[in-house]
Amino acid sequence: MALPSPSYTITLRVQVPASQQATSTVVTAVADTGAAVTGVDVAHSTPEGLVVDLTCDTVDTQHSQRVVDRLEALEGVHVLKWSDSTFLLHLGGKIEIALKTPIKTRRDLSRAYTPGVARVCTAIADNPDDARRLTIKRNTVAVVTDGTAVLGLGDIGPAAALPVMEGKAALFKQFADVDAWPVCLDTTDTEQIISIVKAIAPVYGGVNLEDISAPRCFEIEARLRAELDIPVFHDDQHGTAIVVLAALVNALKVTHKKIGDVRVVVSGVGAAGNAIIRLLRAQGAEHIIAYGRTGALHPGTLDDDPHRNWIAEHTNPERFDGTLTEALAGADVFIGVSAGDILTGADVATMADDAIVFALANPTPEVDPVAAAEHAAVVATGRSDHPNQINNVLAFPGLFRGLLDAGATEITDELMRVAALAIAGVVADDELNSAFIIPGVFDHRVAEAVAGAVRAVAEADR
């Protein structure tokens, strides 16, 4: 059963009679609908009645409407207005440009703009590398999308994707003091996207590709990495892979297993699945079976997709071709980046002792986490309402902080592997347990650790 969530917080302005019981009656009525009341404030009072602001968390928009209807049904109670706090937070956008240096006098203006700025322009024209030192390039990332694979929403277009990209930019700033800006492109043409990003690249110290559908995302990333002199990172692929590896490193410590020994089953061979498998192999995983929509991949399932073919050639050498549930029998690790509700607790029960289950499909995991936890030693999801949340915010802010600080030009598998180990290392061995294999998203140590590790690798590679 879904629980009330801060994602669906509503505030209601309610007129009630002037009596001792009126406010408590309203609160009880809201609670009876299953909503979680988080605040009650008297906004206005007269001898005849009260105006009360009531805040509560609901399950979804339909539940919010049921709360309103329940209050309207009470005698003497009237809902004057109600608002969705999530929409209020987004009014006018979530980010803005701020000045680092105030411009209050003519002297300030003459240095920040004309005529003084001309000397800085000339210096950059003479030495283009000075752009990193004398402009926002040294600390700015473009968050680029075409809106074709947004969260669990799919192809919703660039304008509808903008709130997500704004949020991403806000996280960059909050967690790593990186200035990021949404770049939502009104095209899905691969060549146009590559051309546009190359054309705007002089402004940025890095590019974060976001929510671009597979398989186009692979070519876009590969081409931009080859043709630009700044790091290009597709977070849906590599951010997910980094955090998955971090969590797995610690889960294996909890279960006293080694990555080279465990049998891993991966459901989903799109952008995230591909990157996860590559990074697991870089860490030493040897026994992996990967499943796409048509079944298990192995050297006998090659087709026209080079990315699926790479997986087929580097996993499942025994050519196991049974079903996903059959592959789970005796497996040590399940990693799902596919679709919700494709497994049951009974399927997890067939896995090896002290099994590890990462069910990362959002909003509905591949297997119910509570059912999985009855049989597995460690369970992780992509959700915030269960332990061990696999969240990309643990990776990308610190990763780009380190890349920008080092003036890096590329991102290697080794750099991503080290970033994963840095995240894992934030959780000390004496803190590890089955419900705490990954640090919390608000742990400031994470971005600092990742930035330091990435900076060291990037500087060594120069």
Secondary structure in CASP SS format (residue, H / E / C, confidence):
PFRMAT SS
TARGET T0000
AUTHOR 0000-0000-0000
METHOD secondary structure of the structure
MODEL  1
M C 1.00
A C 1.00
L C 1.00
P C 1.00
S E 1.00
P E 1.00
S E 1.00
Y E 1.00
T E 1.00
I E 1.00
T E 1.00
L E 1.00
R E 1.00
V E 1.00
Q E 1.00
V E 1.00
P E 1.00
A C 1.00
S C 1.00
Q C 1.00
Q C 1.00
A H 1.00
T H 1.00
S H 1.00
T H 1.00
V H 1.00
V H 1.00
T H 1.00
A H 1.00
V H 1.00
A H 1.00
D H 1.00
T C 1.00
G C 1.00
A C 1.00
A E 1.00
V E 1.00
T E 1.00
G E 1.00
V E 1.00
D E 1.00
V E 1.00
A E 1.00
H E 1.00
S E 1.00
T E 1.00
P C 1.00
E C 1.00
G E 1.00
L E 1.00
V E 1.00
V E 1.00
D E 1.00
L E 1.00
T E 1.00
C E 1.00
D E 1.00
T E 1.00
V C 1.00
D C 1.00
T H 1.00
Q H 1.00
H H 1.00
S H 1.00
Q H 1.00
R H 1.00
V H 1.00
V H 1.00
D H 1.00
R H 1.00
L H 1.00
E H 1.00
A C 1.00
L C 1.00
E C 1.00
G C 1.00
V C 1.00
H E 1.00
V E 1.00
L E 1.00
K E 1.00
W E 1.00
S E 1.00
D E 1.00
S H 1.00
T H 1.00
F H 1.00
L H 1.00
L H 1.00
H H 1.00
L C 1.00
G C 1.00
G C 1.00
K C 1.00
I C 1.00
E C 1.00
I C 1.00
A C 1.00
L C 1.00
K C 1.00
T C 1.00
P C 1.00
I C 1.00
K C 1.00
T C 1.00
R H 1.00
R H 1.00
D H 1.00
L H 1.00
S H 1.00
R H 1.00
A H 1.00
Y C 1.00
T C 1.00
P C 1.00
G C 1.00
V H 1.00
A H 1.00
R H 1.00
V H 1.00
C H 1.00
T H 1.00
A H 1.00
I H 1.00
A H 1.00
D H 1.00
N C 1.00
P H 1.00
D H 1.00
D H 1.00
A H 1.00
R H 1.00
R H 1.00
L H 1.00
T C 1.00
I H 1.00
K H 1.00
R H 1.00
N H 1.00
T E 1.00
V E 1.00
A E 1.00
V E 1.00
V E 1.00
T E 1.00
D C 1.00
G C 1.00
T C 1.00
A C 1.00
V E 1.00
L C 1.00
G C 1.00
L C 1.00
G E 1.00
D C 1.00
I C 1.00
G C 1.00
P H 1.00
A H 1.00
A H 1.00
A H 1.00
L H 1.00
P H 1.00
V H 1.00
M H 1.00
E H 1.00
G H 1.00
K H 1.00
A H 1.00
A H 1.00
L H 1.00
F H 1.00
K H 1.00
Q H 1.00
F H 1.00
A H 1.00
D C 1.00
V C 1.00
D E 1.00
A E 1.00
W E 1.00
P E 1.00
V E 1.00
C E 1.00
L C 1.00
D C 1.00
T C 1.00
T C 1.00
D C 1.00
T H 1.00
E H 1.00
Q H 1.00
I H 1.00
I H 1.00
S H 1.00
I H 1.00
V H 1.00
K H 1.00
A H 1.00
I H 1.00
A H 1.00
P H 1.00
V H 1.00
Y C 1.00
G C 1.00
G E 1.00
V E 1.00
N E 1.00
L E 1.00
E C 1.00
D C 1.00
I C 1.00
S C 1.00
A C 1.00
P C 1.00
R H 1.00
C H 1.00
F H 1.00
E H 1.00
I H 1.00
E H 1.00
A H 1.00
R H 1.00
L H 1.00
R H 1.00
A H 1.00
E H 1.00
L C 1.00
D C 1.00
I C 1.00
P C 1.00
V E 1.00
F E 1.00
H E 1.00
D H 1.00
D H 1.00
Q H 1.00
H H 1.00
G H 1.00
T H 1.00
A H 1.00
I H 1.00
V H 1.00
V H 1.00
L H 1.00
A H 1.00
A H 1.00
L H 1.00
V H 1.00
N H 1.00
A H 1.00
L H 1.00
K H 1.00
V H 1.00
T H 1.00
H C 1.00
K C 1.00
K C 1.00
I C 1.00
G C 1.00
D C 1.00
V C 1.00
R E 1.00
V E 1.00
V E 1.00
V E 1.00
S E 1.00
G C 1.00
V C 1.00
G C 1.00
A H 1.00
A H 1.00
G H 1.00
N H 1.00
A H 1.00
I H 1.00
I H 1.00
R H 1.00
L H 1.00
L H 1.00
R H 1.00
A H 1.00
Q H 1.00
G C 1.00
A C 1.00
E C 1.00
H E 1.00
I E 1.00
I E 1.00
A E 1.00
Y E 1.00
G E 1.00
R C 1.00
T C 1.00
G E 1.00
A E 1.00
L C 1.00
H C 1.00
P C 1.00
G C 1.00
T C 1.00
L C 1.00
D C 1.00
D C 1.00
D C 1.00
P H 1.00
H H 1.00
R H 1.00
N H 1.00
W H 1.00
I H 1.00
A H 1.00
E H 1.00
H H 1.00
T C 1.00
N C 1.00
P C 1.00
E C 1.00
R C 1.00
F C 1.00
D C 1.00
G C 1.00
T C 1.00
L H 1.00
T H 1.00
E H 1.00
A H 1.00
L H 1.00
A C 1.00
G C 1.00
A C 1.00
D C 1.00
V E 1.00
F E 1.00
I E 1.00
G E 1.00
V C 1.00
S C 1.00
A C 1.00
G C 1.00
D C 1.00
I C 1.00
L C 1.00
T C 1.00
G H 1.00
A H 1.00
D H 1.00
V H 1.00
A H 1.00
T C 1.00
M C 1.00
A C 1.00
D C 1.00
D C 1.00
A C 1.00
I E 1.00
V E 1.00
F E 1.00
A E 1.00
L C 1.00
A C 1.00
N C 1.00
P C 1.00
T C 1.00
P C 1.00
E C 1.00
V C 1.00
D C 1.00
P H 1.00
V H 1.00
A H 1.00
A H 1.00
A H 1.00
E C 1.00
H C 1.00
A C 1.00
A C 1.00
V E 1.00
V E 1.00
A E 1.00
T E 1.00
G C 1.00
R C 1.00
S C 1.00
D C 1.00
H C 1.00
P C 1.00
N C 1.00
Q E 1.00
I C 1.00
N C 1.00
N H 1.00
V H 1.00
L H 1.00
A C 1.00
F H 1.00
P H 1.00
G H 1.00
L H 1.00
F H 1.00
R H 1.00
G H 1.00
L H 1.00
L H 1.00
D H 1.00
A H 1.00
G C 1.00
A C 1.00
T C 1.00
E C 1.00
I C 1.00
T C 1.00
D H 1.00
E H 1.00
L H 1.00
M H 1.00
R H 1.00
V H 1.00
A H 1.00
A H 1.00
L H 1.00
A H 1.00
I H 1.00
A H 1.00
G H 1.00
V H 1.00
V C 1.00
A C 1.00
D C 1.00
D C 1.00
E C 1.00
L C 1.00
N E 1.00
S C 1.00
A C 1.00
F E 1.00
I C 1.00
I C 1.00
P C 1.00
G C 1.00
V C 1.00
F C 1.00
D C 1.00
H H 1.00
R H 1.00
V H 1.00
A H 1.00
E H 1.00
A H 1.00
V H 1.00
A H 1.00
G H 1.00
A H 1.00
V H 1.00
R H 1.00
A H 1.00
V H 1.00
A H 1.00
E H 1.00
A H 1.00
D H 1.00
R C 1.00
END
